C-alpha cells in the first residue's frame, strides 16, 4: 500500500479502489440481520435435536415468530 501526503497534510492511501455494490450490501445486511434474529432462539443456536425434521420445524416456528414481531408489532 502506498501512503501519500496531500498538500493539506492529510494522509491518503491510494493503492487499490474498493468496489461497492449497494444491492449486494443490502442483501448481505438482510441475511446478517436474519441470522442475528435466529440466534436469539437458544434452541436453534446449539442444535440439540437429533431428528432433522424436528430441527426444521423449530426453525419454521422461529421464523414465524420473527415475522409476527416485525410485521405485526407483537
C-alpha positions, 0 to 999 in steps of 0.5 A: 500500500502506498501512503501519500501526503496531500498538500493539506497534510492529510494522509491518503492511501491510494493503492487499490479502489474498493468496489461497492455494490449497494444491492449486494450490501443490502442483501448481505445486511438482510441475511446478517440481520436474519441470522442475528434474529435466529440466534436469539432462539437458544434452541436453534443456536446449539442444535440439540435435536437429533431428528432433522425434521424436528430441527426444521420445524423449530426453525419454521416456528422461529421464523414465524415468530420473527415475522409476527414481531416485525410485521405485526408489532407483537 
